[in-house]
Structure formats: structure tokens, C-alpha cells
């Protein structure tokens, strides 16, 4: 048998016309290459129980605590057994959501708060209605008893809970399959308060038929950290999807870390890649083998294909191998080393071209010196395993400054600078010497970076021809492709891409504000598309204390697979500013990005990828192009149902074809299988509230940029009302009774998440938000990986003064610091003597209550007088006491991206806030309390009242 026919997929510059739909089902492989990615397990919900007696309680002034319950014990829990209208089965041992009431029976003794009478943390709590956490790292659908919600469903099959008819052993197969899916548990949103810990629960599992996968591997289905579907039971017909009003979309995050060693994925090294001849699907755990294993049937289009002879042969060892051990049949997420036919040119080297703003603003704030120093200190971190990495430098003010840097072999030569003043058609004076091999010129590069700040230390020039510099940079690296890294503190005010100062405070908060979020100069979109064609990606680091037109500049990363980082009011004179940027920039330089990448998603016949959201260029109807593939972004793909699906489960496969930093061509493949249903209750019971919110976050950004902020906010509210009305009409029997508002337990977080989205700085109705700040927030809303996006929309609030004994201490099994239980974002949870951490993933606030006792201040800050506390950007001092260590550990652990299953370079600023201190700082922190009324936004109680009123109409 022959190996699979060589693909004639594009890799490099693809003519757009190659990707027509007519090629899709041709017998010859269509031009379509990409590497797929895989999902991985969800962060486990719940918290370890405290080790009682391990920590000595501190005795603090008791008078402050005569107020009774603290913040963690303030919510009124429903009496045990009251679970709304849907009968709730008793949760199993590992299925408890933390209680809404915090710690029942918590008493305050002399300390900050001593959970002496608390139930063990993580133990069953009374009054936890609705959705119970499935077991962590569930792997449903491969023959074993389903866990979590699915397990409850299976156990309750005969109890006729929620209206599902009980199945007898003789019941038809369809009936049994129906019972196996997630059970619908309606809850009353008005009477059973939402608890933030529900956002940490894994999504409802994909419950597949037994023997769905060919190897029965526990890793056969894509974990949620790589791909999450908004629906984990897919309607078989478009009409049912339309009736549900729910979106069907995938949230794809191909990488869960910045570095491969932090999130290893199985790699198929032998270059034997079996793909379907017709639809080009990669062989995966859901194919079927026929003809004594000589052929396999595609699980997407049903075509029968030959198994490559080399599939069962180890060429290196010259012996046969057991095919059932192959990674691609056991793992839903796998990476192939691509053979020669997946390349149209040799793999490109990693190229970084740095464009330094050397104007007055960049020099005086210390940006030039800090960025040069950070690159110098990070040279060992820049990926260079194949010793081919190249870097170059251009300095920009009202002219372009090129630098020729000699190779290390030329000992006496010094770097030289050439200044070009022609801004309309900038030319390259000596193109061959401007990009340096990092290995061969290391000493000279170090020498240059050391001297660079001194070259411009007295520069008074306020001009910036950054647009011209971008054109020159594109001309320089387009033969190879690579990254242009822009570090600027000025508005481009000269030459190509000139931008005007257009910020007008009178427009903020009005219908004309959306004009400020539009691109001012068409150059930025058209140039970005040109860059994408030539495999050039652009990242923007923006530092201006003045207006910088983030709305226009962010188009460059948006269409080239890059990112926009915004540091308003940054100044290296503040240690916190310098350390934050240096840390983030160094991690950015060390990240193992992919090069010349394309992403494509395939699916079972009847499904079609219809719309794509994220930072890339959509090169054809279903191919997303990334000159560089970042590891800290996610992408949303909407799926259309074009024809009736006959199968009892569907498969979707995402592939990313890319070149690694060390010059190896690879394909990352991720395969997700989802059961199908003809029942609307199954669709709602299996909907993923966090994936749905991510989808509508991307939609809202698109709407804000096209139709304005009011339209985006209105669309979110209308969508939520539509879902509530649909549930009421179709699944709650049309009546709400008792003044409640019914919704499935697994979607209870949607109202608060949508409110958080509407109140986010990117979309909030306000006349106080500068357009640069808003544009930067919109960039985050459309790129953040799902766990970070949820935290950005609904931040984390932790009570520190009364945290449990085990919080801030490493868990003995995992070694991870244990966080206190999160609290709902309401000022009702704050007590005047408390200490709290509020964290949205981008900024952290340490809130000190106005009645905080001196001993608490002494232990945490080393000060006994609250008025001596320095507010604003800062850090928690390192003091030699147990409580200080635990507070610092919680602040640090809250920043830990890896533990959330994502890669990120962001290091949030920590602001110290006194309740009776700086009013503007206090107001800023309070805007993160989503459930409070603030500015022009309603409180969560008002929001629920409005929703209920609209639904009842």
C-alpha cells in the first residue's frame, strides 16, 4: 500500500483562489493545510479540606469582630432540601459545589475570623441548588460509567426526574441513548442566588455511546482546555438549533502554555500521516477499521480509505508495531511531525525585528532604556534551538534609523547608524546586513543594546513616522517572514499612516463615541493584510500617556495573528511599571510561537464552519492564516447545521499546521466528539455557559465596532431575554409560578456573566472611559483564553482577613497554593474591618477596610496606623510572619495562569486601596464589583428584575 498521496496544500504564500469550496470533496487532496489542536482537562472544581490544627491562630483585637458574621458567612443559604422546582438528587461525594452560604455556622473568635465551627472546607453544604460539579478530569463516553452530572442522570434514569420517561430494558435504543445524556435541572434564578464558584465547574460532559472510540482510551475526547463547545449535545437539525436560540460554536485554544514542556502533547515522529482522501480528516480515535484492519472509514464523511503500510511498521527499528498503541488512535490531541510535502519552502527561521520609538516621550519615560535592557537580559530566552534565529533593529522618530551590527568575528568593527528621511517610500540602504543571526553576532548585539539608550538620550524630537518604519520593516523581513515588534510611546504623526489627535471628551458616552473606536486611517487594515500574505506578524506595545489611537493601531495585530499590549501612563521611574513591563516583555520573547501557520476546522457531514472570530486573516471560506501563531489567545468558530445529521454523535477536528521555533514543520490535531439529540431539553441541559459567554463576547466586540456600543449592549440584553423566554415557553411549561425565573442549573451564571460583559470597561456606558482604554479592553475581550476572559468579565473577590486555615498554604498532594473560596462581586460581601483581594486577571486590588484593626495592618503591611499606608500601585511587603506569607501566596497564586490551563505573559499590577483613602482609586476598584449599581449600570438585583419583567410580558 502506498503512503498517503502528497498534499498540494499551500504553505507560505497561498493565492486566495486556491481555497474554493469545489476542492473540498475532490478525490485529490485539496489545498488545505493546518495543524490541529487538542483540548485538555478542566480545572477541578472544589477545594481541598483544611488540615485542622496545623496553623496557630493569631489573637487580634476582638472588638472589631463583635459584628457577628464576616464576609464569607453573610449569604443566606436556602434550607436543606429546597432545590427549586426540579427535584435534585443528593450529590455524590466529589460532586459538591461550594455552598452559597460560605461556611455555615462560622463563628468569630479573637482572630480575623476563625472558622472554628465551620464544616470542613469543600464538604457538602446545605442549600446548594442546581448544578453539581462532575468529578474532576472526567473522561465520559468511552464505555465507563459517566461521572458527575451524567452519573446522576444515569443513576436517576428510573426516577422520571425532570420529565424524562423511564426506560425499561426492552426500550428502543433511541430511548436509552436519550436517557444517557445530561439531565435538565431547572432552577429559580430569583430565589436561588448564583454563586461565583459555579463558574469553576467543568462544562456538562459529552456523553458518548459505549465503544464510540476505537481504542476506548480515556484520552480519546478533546479536553475542555483546548476546545469547548457551546453545546455538548448537538441538535440533529437546523430547525431545532434555531428553536433553541442557543449558539453552536467552538472556543478553540490550541495551546495551554507558552512552552511545550509546560503542557506536553503526544508527538507522532514517524511522519506516517493517515488522512481521508476526500475530506482530508486526520485519522483519530473515532474512525472505524474494516477489512481485517487494512482499511478505515472516515468518521466525518464515511469514505473508506486504505491504511498506510507504514502505519504498523517502525522504520527506525525495522520491526512491526502494535497499531493500538499509536498516539493518534489513543489521544484526541496529538502533534504530527510533517513530511516534506507539507512545505512549499524550507522552514523559515525565527525572525524578530524591533521598531524602537526613540522620540522624546519614549526616551524621557525610560521606555527605550527599559526595552533595550530587557531584550539584552532575555537573549538567552529567545528560542534559538536550531541556531538560525535572526534579529534586527530600527529606531524611529521623525526619521528612520537603521543599524548595521557586525558579526562577532569582526572584532574591531562598531555598530553604525544610517538615517533615512524619505518617509513616503522608505528604502533599505544595505538590506543584507540589517538582520543578524543571534548566534553569530551575540557579542555585537549585546554591545549595541548597551549603547542604544545613550545614542538618543538627549533626543527632543516629538515626531513619529512609525507607519513608514512599518513599511520599511515589512520590506526587510518579508522574504523570510517573522515578527515586527513595535515599542512606542507616540502617536504616528508623520509619513505613511499618519494619525491625528481625535480624542474629544465631549463625545465620550454619546452615540458618536463609536466613531473613536473605528480605524482612522485605512493604511492600518490594508497594510496588515499585505503583511499577512508575506508571513509577517505585528505585535504592538503601546505606552503613551497621551492619546495614541489604539483603535487604529490594533488593526495591525488583529489581522496578522499578533496582540496589542497597552500600558497607559507608564513610566520606568516607578519600579512597579518597569518590573511589570520587563517581566511581560521577557516572557513574550521566550514564548515558543508557531510560524507560517494555518488553522482549519473540519466536521461530520452536515456541519459547516460559518464564521470565525479572533486575531488572524480569513484567507478563504474556512482557512485562517497566522504569520505567527501565539500561545495566549483563543479563537471562536461558529458552526452551521446544513443538513439532518443521521449519526448519534458528531466529530469536529481542528488542525494547526505550523513551523516550530526550531524549524520543524508540525501539525497539531484536536478531535472533539459530541453526542447528537432530537430533544430540546438535552440541548439546554448540555449547554456550556462559559463557552456561550465567550462566543457572545466576540460577537459584542464585532457589534460595537460595526454598529456602536449601545447596539452591542442592547444585543446582549435581548439575547439573554430571548433565551429565558424560549426556556419558559418550551421547557418550563409556559408558566413561572411564584414570581420566579426558571433556567437550567448549568446556565445559572449566564445572567451575571452577561451583566459583567455589559459593565466591562470595553462596553460599559460611561462618559469617563478614554477611547484608548476602551479599545484596548475590546482587544482583550476578543483574544483572551476562556478562563482569563471569565475572570476579566466577572473578577475574583477573596476575603483574606478571615480566610480558612488552609488558604495561602500549599496543598500536600498538588503542591499548589490553596485559594480562599471566591465571593460574589457585591459590596454586601465587604465588611468595614476586612481585607480583600479583587482580581480581574489584568489588575489586582488589595482593599483595606476603614475599620481594619492595627494588628491586621501590622501583620500584612508592617504598619499600625492605616493612614500611613501608601495607596496606589505597590506590593505586599515581605514580613516574617505566617499571615503575611499567606496573603502574599494568595496574591501570587491568583496570578498563576498555568494552573488555569492557559498561557499568558500578563503580570497584573497590584493596587493598595483604602476604603477611606483616594476616592478615584476606590471608585475604580468598585467598578469591578459587577453586582453593585455603579456609574450608569444597574445592580444585579435590578438586572434580574428587568429580565423577569421582559420575560413575563
N, C-alpha and C positions, 0 to 999 in steps of 0.2 A: 504493500500500500504506500502511496506517495504521501509525503508531508503535505500539510495544507497549502493550497496554492498561494503564491506570494501576493500579498495585498498591494494594490496600487493606491493605497491611501496617501493622502498628502501629508507631508511633514515639513514644515518650513513655510514657504510662501504658497498658499493654496489659491488658485484662481477661484473666485466665488462661484462661478457657474458649475464647478465640479460637483456641487453638493445638491443636485436636484433630487426631487423625490423619485424620479423614474429609476434612479440607480438602486433604490432601496431593495428591491426584490429580484434584481438580476442574478443570474447564476454566477457571473463573475463577481468577485468581491467588489463592493462599492468603495468609492474613495472616502474612507471614514476612519481615521484612527484616533484612538484616545486610550487612556488608561483608566480602568475603573477603580472605584474606591470602596472600602468596606466599613460597615458600622461596627461599633464595639459596645460592650456592656454599659448599662446606665449606672450612674452614681447610686449607690444603695440608699434607700430612704431609712430614716430612723437613726438613732444614736445609741452608742454603747451605754450600758448601765454604769453608774459611778461605782468606784471602788470605795465603799464606805469605810471611814476610819483612817484613810491614808493621809489626808491632809488635815493639819491642825487648824482649827477655826481661829480667826483673829477676833479679838474683842474690840469693837468700835463703840463710839458714843451711842448709847441706847436711845437717847431722847429723840433722835431723828426718825426712829422707826416705830414710834408709838402709833403710827397712822394705820397699822393693820397690814393688809396685803400689799405686796410690791408689784412691780410691773408684770412679772411673769405669772402672777396669780390672779390678775384682775378680771379676766373674761368670765362671763357666767356660762358654765357648761350646761348643756341640756341634761336632764336627769337620765340615768342609765336606762337604756331600752327605748328611748324616744328617737326613732330614726326617720321621722317624716312618714310619708305615705307608703313608700316601698318597704316591704319587710326586709330587714337586714339580717343576714345570717351572722352568727358570732364569728369574729375574725379569728384566724388561726394564729399560732404563736408568732410567726415572723411577719405578720400582716398588719401590724398596728400603725396607724398614723399617730404622730404625737398629739396629745389631747388639746382641744381648743382652750381648755382652762389652764394651760401651763401645768402647774403642779398642784393637784387637788390637796387640800389640807395643809398647804405650806404655811408654816408659822415663822415669824421673825423673832430671832433671838439676838443677842447683843451684836452680832456681826452685821455686815452689809445686809445680808439676808441669809438665813440658814435653813436650807431645805431639810430640816430635821425630820418632819413628819411626812416628807414627800414620798409618793410612790417611787420605786426605782425608776430612774430615767429611761424612757423607752418601753416601759411596761404598759400594759393595756390601760387606757384612760377612759373614764366614763364619758359618754356623750359624744363620741367621735362618730358622726354620721357619715354616710356616703362612702367614699372611695377608699378602700383599704389597700395598703401597699402590697404589691406582689413581692415574692421573695426576690432579694437582690440577684442580679445576673441570671434572670430567668432565661431559659432556652426552650420556649414552648414549641410544640408542633413537630417533634421528631420522635414520637412514639411513646414518650413517657407521660405520666400524669401531669397535666398543666398545673402551673403554680399560680399563686396569688388570686387575682380576680377570676382567672379561668378555673382555678381549682375550686373556688367557692361555687362557681357556676356548675361544674361537673358534680360536685357533692350535692348541690341543691336541685339537680335535674328533676327529681321526682316530686319536689315540693310545690311545683307550679308557682314559683316566685315571679312576680313581675309579669304575669300573664302568659308565660310560655307554656304550651301544653306539655304534659309529662309524656315521655317516650317509653314505650314498652319494648322488650327485646325484639318483638316482631315488627316494630315500627319501621317504615321505609328508611332507607339510608339517608335521604334528604332530611328527614325529621331529625335523625341523630346528629347529622352534621350541624343542623341549625342549633341544637341544644349545646353543642360543644363551644360555640362562640361566647364572647363576653356577655355577661348578664347585664341588663339595663336596671340601674337603681335610681329611680327618680328621687330627688331631694328638694326641699323647700328652701330656696335661696334667701327668703325673707326671715325665716325662723331658725335656720341652721347656719350660723355665721361661717364664712370662709376662713380657713386657717392657712397661713403662708406656707406651713410645712407641706401642704398638699402639692405645691409646685415642685417639690423634690421627688415626688413619686415617679417611678418609671411609667412610660406610656402603657395603655392597655396592650396586652401581649397579642402577637399574631398567632392565633391558634390554628395550626395546620393539621390536615388529616394525618393519621398514622402512616408511616412509610412514605411521606412526601419526599424526603431526600434519599438519595441513592445509598448513602453510607450511614445514615442515622447518626451523623456526627452532632455533638452538642453545639458545634460552631457553624452549623450549616446555614443559619439565617443571620442576616446582617444586624449587628448590634446597633442600638439607637444612637450611639455616639458618632456613627458615620452617616447613617441615613435614618431619618424619621419621616414617617408618612402621616399626613393629617388624618387619614382613615386607616385603621388596622383591620377593617372588614370592608371590602370594596364592592359597591353595587354592581350587579351584572349588567345593568342597562343605564344608559344616559338619563332616561326619564326618572329613574329612582334617585340618581345623584342630584338631578335638578330639583326634585321634590324635597330632598333633604335640606337644600340651601347650604350645605356644607361644602367647603372646597376640597378637591382631591389634588394634593401637591406633595412633593418630596422636598425635605430640607436636607441638603447634601453637604457634608463636611468631610472631605476625603482624608484629612489628616487630623489626628488628635493630639499632636505635639509638634514643636518646632524642629525636633531632631528625631531621626529614626530610632535611636537607641532608647528613647523615652516611650515609644509606642511601637514595638516591633510587630511586623506583619509577615506572615509566611511568604518566602520568595521561591518561585519556581525557576531554577537556574538553567535547566537543560535546553531552553529555547524551543521546546516542543509545545506549540500553542494550538489547541484544537478549537476551531470556530465553526459555526454553522455556515454552510456555503451560501445560503440565501440571505439571512438577516444579520449575519456576522456576530451573533451572540457567542461569547466565550463559554466553553464547557464549564459546568458548575454543578453543585450538589443536587440540582433538581432535574437533570436530564435523565433519560431512560435508555438503558443499554439493550440492544436487540441482537439477534443472530449470533448467539454464543459470545456476545461481547465485542464482536467485530464492528458493529455499527452503533450509533447513538442517535436518539431522536431529540431534536431541539425542543426545549421547554417553552420557547417563545413562539416559533412559527410552525412547529411539528414536522419540519423537514428531517428526513433520515440522512445522516452523514457517516462517512467512514471514520473509524478510529485510526489515528496515525499509527504506523507500525512502531515508531519510537516511543509511543505512549507507555509501553510496558517494558522498555529496554533502557538500561543505564549505559549510555555510550562510553562514559568515562571508565566505569568498572568492567565494561563488556560482559554484563550479565542481565538476566531478566529481573524485573522488579514487580512488586505487588501493586497493581493499579489502585487498589483500595486505600493505599497509604498516600496517594498523591494529594498534595495540598489543595489543588483546585476542586477535588471531589469532597473534601472534608471541611474546607473553610469558605465562608461566604465572602471574606475579604482576603484577597491574595494579590501578589505582585509578580508579574512575569518579566524576566529579562528578555527584551525584544530582539529577534534576529534582524539580519541586515535589511530585509525587505520592508521594515518599518521605518526606514530612514530615507530621506531624499538627499541628504548630505551628511558628512561625518558629524557626530555630536558636537555642538558648539561648546566652547569654553565658557566659564562663568566670567561675565564682564560687569564691572561696576564703574560708571562714570559719575563723578561727584561734581555738581554745579554749586559752587560756594558763592553766596551773596557776600561781597566784600565792601558794600556801601556803608555809609556812616552808621545806620541803625544796627547792622549786623556786627560791626566792629565794637561799637560803644556798649552793646548789651552783652558782649562776650560770646556771641554765637559762633563767630569764626574760630576763636581760640578753643572753645569747648568742643566743637565738632572736629577740628583738626586733631586735638588731643585724644578724643575718643576713638577716631579711626586709627591713630598711631597705637593706642593701647589695645586695639581689637584686631590688629593684623593677624595674630595667631588664631583668632576665632573665625576669620573669613574662610569658608570652605575652600580647600585647595588640595584635596587628596590626590588629584591627578597632576598637580603642579602646573596646570595650564591657566589658572585664574589670572585675569588681567584687570588693572585698574587705571583710571585716568582722572585728570582734574582740570576744570575750567573755572576761573574766577570771574565774577560778573558785577559790574556797576554800570556806568553809562557806556562802557566798552567791554569787549571780551578779552580776557587774559588767558592765553594758552601757556602751558608749561611743558618744556622738554626736560625730561629727567633721564640722566644717563644710566646705563646698566652698571652693575657693581664692578664689572671687570675694568671699567674706565675710571681708575682711581682718582685722577686729578680733575675730572670734569665736575662742574657745578650745575645745578638746575638753572635753566634760563627761561625768561618770560617773554612772550611775544604778544603785543597788544594790537587788537583789530578793532577799528572804529566803524567799519561798514556794517550797519545793523540790518539792512534790508536783505542782502544776500551774503551772509557771513561765510567766509571760505576757510578752509583748513590750510594753514601755512606749510606744515610738514606732517601730513597725515600719518606717516608710518611710525613716528616716534612719540605719539601722544597717548597710546595705550601701552602700559608696561606690564610685562609678566611679573607677577608678585614675587615669585621665587628668585628670578634672576636679578631683580632690581630692589630687593628688600632694603638694603642699607641706604640706597639713594632715596627711596620713598620715605624712609624714616627721617632722613636728613631734611627732605623737602617739607614734610608735615611739621617738623620742629620749627622751621624758618617761616612758614607761611603766615602766621599771625603778625610777625614783625614786618613783613613786606607791606602790609596795609594798615599798620597801627595808627597812622596819622591821616587816614583817608577821610575827607569831609564830603565826599561825593554822595548825593542823595538820589542819583539816577539808578534805574534798574532796567536793563534790556534782557530780562530773563527769557522772553519769548524768542528773541534772536539766539540766545545761548542754547535754548532747547533745539532749535533748528540745526545749529552747528553740532550739538551733541548727537543728534539723530544721524546727521551726515557721517559723523565719525564712527559710530558703532553699528550702524545698520548693516554693513556687510557681515557682521558676526551675530548681531542681536545682543540683548543684555539689559541691564538696569541703568536708568538715569535716576540719580538720587539728588533731588533738589533741596537745598537748605537755605531758606530765605526769610528775611525779616522785612521785606519791602514789597510794595505794590509794583508790579511791572508797569513802568510809566513811560517807556521809550521803545522804539523799534517795533518789530513784529509782535502782535498780540498785546499791544498797548491797552492798559485798562485805566479807567477814570475813577476818581473818588466819588462814588454814587450813593454812599450811605446817607440816608435822610431820616432822622429820628421821628419826624412828623409822619412818616409812612408806616412806622412800626405799629403793629396791632390793627392796621386798616386793611381794606381789601387790596390796596396797591402794594402791600408788603411782599406779596408773592413775586412781584417783578424783581425784587432784590435777590431772590433765590434762583433766578434764571441766569444763564450764561450771558455775560455782557458782550463778548467778542467771539464770533463763530470760529476763530482760529483754534480755540482750545478743543473743540469737538473734532474738527476736520483733521487737525494735526495728530490727535490721539488715534484716530482711525488709521492714518498713514503709519504711525509708529507700530500699531498692532500688526499691520501687513508685513513689516520688516522685523518682527520679533523683538521690538523694543518696548520695555515696560517702564513706567514712570512712577516714582514714589515722591510725594510732597511732604516736606517737614516745614510747617509754617509757624512763624514766631512773632508776627508783628504786634506791636502794642497799638497800632493804628489800624484802620480798615485795610483789609488785604484781599478782599473779593474771593473768599473761599468758594463761593458758588461757581465762579468761572474756573478757578484753578483745579478744583476737584474733578473736573471732567477728564483731566489727563490720566489720573489713576483709574477713573471709572471705566474707561474703555480699553485700558491696557493691562488689566489684572493687577493694578497697584493698590495703594492705600494713601489716604490723606491723614497726616497727624497734625494736630493743631495745638499750639502752646500759647494761649493768649497772655499777653503781659509778661512774657518770660524774660528773666534777667539772670545771668550767671552769677551776679553779685549775691543772690540768695542761694545759699547752699542747697536748699530743697529743690529749687528749679534745676540747678546744674546737675545734681545727682539723679533726678528723675530722667532728664533727657539723656544723660550719658549712659545710664543703665538700659533705657529702652533702645537707644541707638545701637549700643553694643550687642544687645540680644537680636536686634533686627539684622545686623551684619552677620551674625553667626547662624542665622536660620538657614536650613537646607531647602531652599526653594527649588522648584522644578522649572525647567526651561523649555521653550518651544512646545507648550502643552496644548492639548485639546481635550475637551470633555464632551462625551456623548452619552445619552441615556436611552437604552432600548427597553422594550416591554413586550409582554404577551400580545399576540394578535388581538386587535380590538381596542388597544390603548395607544394613545399618541401623546408625545410631549408637545404641549401647545405654546407655553410661554416660559421664558427664562428670566430670572432676576439675579443681579449680582454684578460684580466688577469684572467685566470681560467684554469681548466684542463677539456678537452673534454672527458668525461668518456665513451660516446658511440656516435653513429652517430648523435644524436640530444639532448644530455643531457650535460649541462655544470655544473661542480661541483665547489663549492666555500666553502672551510672550514670556511671562514668568508666572509660575503658579505658586501663590502664597500659601502658608500653612495655618493662617489665623483668620480665615474668612469662611463663610458658608454661602451656599447658593440655593435658590428655590426654583423648582421646576414644576409648573402646573401640568396636570395630566388630564387629557380629554378621553372620554369613553365614546368611541366612534361606532362600535357595533356590539351586539349582545355577546357577552363572554360566556362560553359554554363550560369552562373549567371550574373546578371547585376551589382553585387558588390561582392567583396570577403571580408572575415574576417580573421584577424590574431590575435592570442591571446598568449600573453607572460605570463608565470606564474613563480613566485619565491616561492618555499617552503623553509621556514627558521625558526629558533628559535630566538625569540626576546631576547634582553639582560636580560629581567626579566623572562625568562624561559617559554614563551608561544609559542606554535607551530602555525605558521600562514602561509597563502598562499596569496600572493599579485597577483591579476589577472588584466591584462590590455588588453582590446579588441579594436582593430582598424578595422574599415570598410573602404574600398576603392572602388570607382566605377571601372568598367571594360570598356574597349573600344576596338574597332577593327580599330581605326583610329590613324595613327602615329602623326598627329597634336595634338590630345588630349594628347598623351603621353608626347610630348615635352612641351606643354602648362602647364602641371601639374607637371613637374619635379622640385624638391627642390634642389637648388644649394648648400645650406649649408650641407644637408644630403649627397649629392653626393660627396662633398669635404671631408666630414668625412670618407666616405667609402674608397675613394682613399688615404686618409692619412694612414689608416690602411694597405691598400694594398702596399703603398710605403714603409712602415716600414718593412713589410714582405719581399718585394723585396730587400730592402737594406741589410737585414740580410742574405738573401739566395744568392743573386747574385751580391751585391755590390752597392755602391752609384750611380755610373754612370748609371747602369741599371735602378735604381729606378727613377732617374731624367728623363731619356730618355722615360721611360714608361709613365710618367705623360704628357710629351710634346706630345708623339704620341697619347695618348688617347684624348687630347684636339683637336688635328688636326683632328682625326677621327670623333669626334662629329661635328665639324664645317663643315667638308666635307659632312657628312651624311645630315646635315640640308640643306646645299646648294643644294645637289643633289635631296633630296626627298621632301623638303618643300619650297625651295626658287626658284624653277623652274630651278635650274642649273646655273642661271646667277646672278652675284653680281651687275653688272652695277654701274658706277660711282666710281669704285675703293673701294667700301665698303666691309664690312664683316658682313653678316647677322647672327643673332642668336635671339632666343626668349628673350623677355624682362625679363622673370623670371629667365633666366640663364646668364644675362649680367655680373654677378660677377664671373663666373667660370674662365675666363682667368686670372683675377688678383688674385683670390684665389689659382689657380694652381701655378702662379708665386711666390706667397708668400710661398707656400709649398716647392717649389724647392729652394727658398732662405732662408728657415728656417735653424737654426743652426744644426738641425738634418740631413739635406740633402744637405746643401749648398756646392758647390765646393769651397774648400779653403784649403790652407796648414797651416792655422793658428789655426784650431779648435782642441784642445786636444781630444783624443778619449773618455775620461770620460765625457766631456761636451756633446759630440755628442751622446753618449749612453744614457745619462740622458734625452736629448731632444727627442730621439726616444721613450723613455718610456712615455713621456708626449703626443707625437703625437698619441700614441696607447691607451691612457686611458682617456684623458681629456674629460669631458662632452662637448657636441656640442657648446654651447655658448662660453665657455672658449677656446675651440680649434679654433674657428673662430677668436677670439682675438689674440691667440698665432700665428696664421698663418698671419693674417692681423691686426696688432696692432691698437690701437686707438690713434688719434692725436687730441688734443684740443688746440685751441688758447685761452689763458687766458687774455692777455692784452686788448683785445677788445671783451670780451665775452658779450653776451646780458645782459640786466639788471636783468633778472630773473635767470640767471645761477648762481649756487652756493647758491641758496636760496631754501628753502623747498616749494614744491608745496602745495597750501592750501588744495586741495582735498585729495591727497595721502600722504602728509607728507614727500615724497621723495625729496631729493635734485635734482634739475634740472641740467643736464649737458649741457655744450655748444654743438652746433652742431659739430659732428666729421668732420675732414678734410681728404681728400685723402693723402696718405703717400708719399708726394713728397716734396723735398726741395724748390720747386717753391712756396709752400704754406707758407714758413717761411720768415718773414721779419726781418731785422737786429736789429730792436728795440723791437722785440716781446718777449713774454714769453709763452712757450708751455709745455703741458704735453703729453708725449709719453708713452703708457702703453700697454704691451703685456700680461698682466694678471700675469706674473711671475716677471717682473721688470718694474719699472716706472722711467722715466727720466724727470726732470724739466729743460727745455732748456732755457737758458738766452741768448738773442741775444747780439752781441758785441756792439750794439749802444743803449742798454736799458737805458732809462733816469733815472737819480738819484732818482726822486720821486717814480718811479715804484719799484726800488730796496729798497727804504726806506719803502714803504708800505708793501712789501712782506717779506723782509728779515731783515729790520731794519738797513740796511747799505746804505750809499750814494755812496760808492766807489765800483765799480764792482770788482776790483782786490782784495778786502778784502773778497770776497765771498768764503767760503770753499766749494770746489768741492768734488765730490765723494759721498759715502753713507751718507745720512743725513736725515733731515726732515725740514719742513717749520716751523719756529718759531711761537709761538703764540703771536701775537701782537694785540694791542687794536685798530684795525681799520676795517672798513667794508670790504675792498678789501682783506685783509689778511684772514679774516674769510671765504670769499667766495672761495678763492684759496684753502684753507685747506679743505673746504667742498667738492670741486670738486675732489681733490686728494683722499679723503676718499670715496666718492660716487663711483669713478671709481673702487675701490676695492670691492665693495659690490656684493658678489656672489649671495646672496639670491634674489636680485632684478632681476638677470638674470635667475632665476629658477633653480639654481644648488647649490649643497652642495660642499664646498671646505674648506680646512684648510689654504690654501696659503695666506700669507701676503707679497705682493711684497716689495722688497727693493726700496727705493726712492733714485735715484742718482741726485745730482745737477750738471748740465753740463753748462759750459760757452762756448759760441761759440769760444772765443779766448783763452780758457783755455787748460787743459790737453788733448793733441792730441788723446791718445788711448781711453780715455773716450768718446770724441766727435765722434771718429770713430765707437765705439760700439753703441752709440745712433743712428748714421746714418745708421747702418745696419738694423734698424727697418723700415727705410723709403723704403718700398718694391718697390715703383715705380721709385726709383732712380737707376742709374747704380752704382754698388759697387763691390769691390773685383773682382771676376771672373763672376759676374752675370750681366745680361743685364737690361736695364731700361724697364719700362712698354711700352714705345713707340717702342723700338727696338723689344720687345717681340711680340707686336701686328703686327709689320712689318713682323717678321719671320712667325707668324701664317698665315698671309694673303698670303704670298708668297707660303707657303706649300699648303694652301687650293686651291690656283689658279692653281697649277701645274696640 
